[in-house]
Every structure is written in C-alpha cells, then in structure tokens.
Amino acid sequence: MAEATALLGLGRRDEARARAVAAHDACLGVLGPDHRRTEEARELRGRIGA
C-alpha cells in the first residue's frame, strides 16, 4: 500500500492502481474482509478509482 500511495503522489495512477488492487487482494486473502488493513487498502483503491 505504501508503494501505491507513493506512486499516486507522483501522478503515476496506472501503476498505483495495480499496486492498490494487489494490496487489497492480498489483504483479503490473508487478513479477511473485516481487518483494518483490508479496509485501508479498499479506501486507497477508492481514492485511485480502482
């Protein structure tokens, strides 16, 4: 998620989107849908539009 956030800050939306989606998928798989990190990843995806 840190990489996605940094890429978004640099204006590299496509790369940020890909990293955010991967982070969200990983969090879902490992932590489940109700974990706070999964929610953070979901919010990041929303900000990017992924």
N, C-alpha and C positions, 0 to 999 in steps of 0.2 A: 504494500500500500504506500510505503514511503516513496518508492520509485515512481509510482503512478502520480502521486501528489507533486513530486518534483518535476516530472515531465509536463504535467498540466500547467505548472507555474512557468515553464519555459515555452508554453504555447504549442507543445507537441501533442495535440489532442488524440490523434490516432494511436500513438504509442501508449499514451496514458490510458486510453480506453482499453486497450489489450491487456495492460498490466492490471487494471482495476477489475476486469472481468476474471482474470486468472486468480487474483487475490480473493475475490468473492467466492469463486468456485472452490478454492482450497479451504477457505474458512467454513463453508457449508459442509464440505466433506469431512473435515477433521473436528470442527467445534460444534456444528449443528446450527440451525436457523435462529436460535434464541440467544446465542452468545454475543457479547458486546462487540467483539472484533468483527463478527459477521455483519452486525448492524453498521459498523463504521465502514466496512467495505461496500455495503449496499448504498449507504449515503454518498460515498465517493463516486460510485457508478452513476448515481442520480445527478450529481453535480456535473459529471462529464457528459452525460447523456448516453450512457451505455446500456 
